[in-house]
Amino acid sequence: MAGGGKATIAAVVMWFLAALASLKVEPPQRDPITVETHDITYTKNQQADGTQVVTETVVKGTPVPVAAANNNETVEEGAAADQAV
């Protein structure tokens, strides 16, 4: 048998060993992906000289999980504000 045949046999054996090793290893765990909600309030005030001033108030909310690590529940970004309590 030539060198190419031996190399092919060795490659197939290593391929099977890699497959067996992947059955023993646990998949990596990661933190859930979160989206932080914000409540933004715009206030328009008219001053004495007729100019209008717009002020912005941002209140940070709580992080909402988008894809939980332990289950398959998902929250779409538009619905994240509705579910934050």
C-alpha positions as CSV (number, residue, x, y, z in Angstrom):
1,M,0.0,0.0,0.0
2,A,1.4,3.4,-1.0
3,G,1.7,6.4,1.3
4,G,-1.5,8.0,0.1
5,G,-3.5,5.0,1.1
6,K,-2.0,4.9,4.6
7,A,-2.6,8.7,5.0
8,T,-6.3,8.2,4.0
9,I,-6.7,5.4,6.6
10,A,-5.1,7.6,9.3
11,A,-7.3,10.5,8.4
12,V,-10.5,8.4,8.6
13,V,-9.4,7.0,12.0
14,M,-8.7,10.5,13.3
15,W,-12.0,11.7,12.0
16,F,-13.9,9.0,14.0
17,L,-11.8,9.8,17.1
18,A,-12.8,13.5,16.7
19,A,-16.4,12.5,16.4
20,L,-16.2,10.4,19.6
21,A,-14.5,13.3,21.5
22,S,-17.2,15.7,20.4
23,L,-19.8,13.5,22.0
24,K,-18.1,13.8,25.4
25,V,-17.6,17.5,25.4
26,E,-20.4,19.8,26.7
27,P,-21.4,22.7,24.5
28,P,-20.3,26.1,25.6
29,Q,-22.7,28.0,27.9
30,R,-23.2,31.7,27.3
31,D,-25.1,34.5,29.0
32,P,-28.6,35.4,27.7
33,I,-28.7,38.2,25.1
34,T,-30.5,41.2,26.6
35,V,-32.0,44.4,25.3
36,E,-32.2,47.4,27.7
37,T,-35.5,49.3,27.5
38,H,-35.7,53.1,27.8
39,D,-38.5,55.5,28.5
40,I,-38.0,58.7,26.6
41,T,-40.1,61.8,27.2
42,Y,-39.9,64.9,25.0
43,T,-41.1,68.2,26.4
44,K,-41.7,71.3,24.1
45,N,-41.7,74.6,25.9
46,Q,-42.4,78.0,24.3
47,Q,-40.4,80.8,25.8
48,A,-41.4,84.4,26.2
49,D,-39.6,85.5,23.0
50,G,-41.5,83.0,20.9
51,T,-38.7,80.4,20.6
52,Q,-39.5,76.7,21.3
53,V,-37.2,74.6,23.4
54,V,-37.4,70.8,23.2
55,T,-36.0,68.9,26.2
56,E,-35.4,65.1,26.3
57,T,-35.6,63.0,29.4
58,V,-34.3,59.4,29.2
59,V,-35.1,56.9,32.0
60,K,-33.2,53.7,31.8
61,G,-35.2,50.5,32.2
62,T,-34.3,47.0,33.0
63,P,-32.6,44.5,30.7
64,V,-35.1,42.2,28.9
65,P,-33.8,38.8,27.7
66,V,-34.2,38.4,24.0
67,A,-33.2,34.7,23.8
68,A,-33.1,32.9,27.2
69,A,-30.3,30.4,27.6
70,N,-32.4,27.7,29.3
71,N,-35.5,27.8,27.1
72,N,-36.6,28.7,23.7
73,E,-38.7,31.8,24.6
74,T,-37.9,34.8,22.5
75,V,-39.0,38.5,22.8
76,E,-39.0,40.7,19.7
77,E,-37.5,44.1,20.1
78,G,-40.8,45.9,19.6
79,A,-42.5,43.8,22.2
80,A,-39.7,44.2,24.8
81,A,-41.1,47.5,26.2
82,D,-44.5,45.9,26.5
83,Q,-43.2,43.0,28.6
84,A,-40.9,45.0,30.9
85,V,-42.5,45.5,34.3
